[in-house]
Amino acid sequence: MNAADQARSLDLAQVIASAAALVRKAFPAARANLTPWRDDPLTRAWAEAESVDLSFHFPGWNPRNQCRSMLIQLRLERPPVSAVRSAPGPARSRPRLLGVVIRGLTYESERWRLATVGDWQPSGTHLPEPVVVDRLRQVCRELFALFDGRLDQSGSVGDAHDQAA
C-alpha cells in the first residue's frame, strides 16, 4: 500500500519520512515517491494493509545500480490502522517491521530483488555492484533500527539486525 496512505498517525508519518531520508542519504540522486501505486479498483484489490511501499527514481540509467527505480516494500507485523486503534502512545502506534523487499526496476521489468530473509543476497537477471548491495543492506539495517526506535541521532545502528531470518 502507498506509504502516503499508511501515514495515519504522526509517529508513523515521521517514520515514513525518516525511511525516505535514509534511502536518500544512501542514494542522493534518487527522488522519493510515497505513492508508487495507482489509485484504481484493480490496484486497490491487491493492496496489502501490512505493507508500506515507497519508490525512488534515479535521473537516468546507472550501471552500478542496474536499475532506474527502486521499489521498497516494508512488511509490517500488523496494519497501521489497527495499531492506532489498539492503544495510545508512540510505541503502540508504530507497528513492528518484519522485513524489507527492495526491487530494482527498469521500464521493461524487475532487474533484481533483495529481501531481508536468509543471507540478504540479491537475486535477479542484472545484479547491482557489490558496493551498492552493501549500501542496500545498510539501508535495511537502518530501517529495522528506525522501526525499533534504535536509530541514534547520527543515523547509525547500535547492533546488526541481519541475523534474523
URLIN-V757865 format. One record per run of one state. SS is the DSSP state (a for helix, b for strand, c for the rest). FROM is the first residue (numbers start at 1). LEN is the number of residues. If there is no record, write none. Layout:
# URLIN-V757865
<<SS FROM LEN> <SS FROM LEN>>
This chain:
# URLIN-V757865
<<c 1 1> <b 2 1> <a 3 4> <c 7 3> <a 10 17> <c 27 4> <b 31 3> <c 34 7> <a 41 5> <c 46 5> <b 51 12> <c 63 4> <b 67 10> <c 77 3> <a 80 7> <c 87 3> <a 90 4> <c 94 3> <b 97 9> <c 106 4> <b 110 6> <c 116 7> <b 123 2> <c 125 5> <a 130 19> <c 149 2> <b 151 1> <c 152 5> <b 157 1> <c 158 8>>
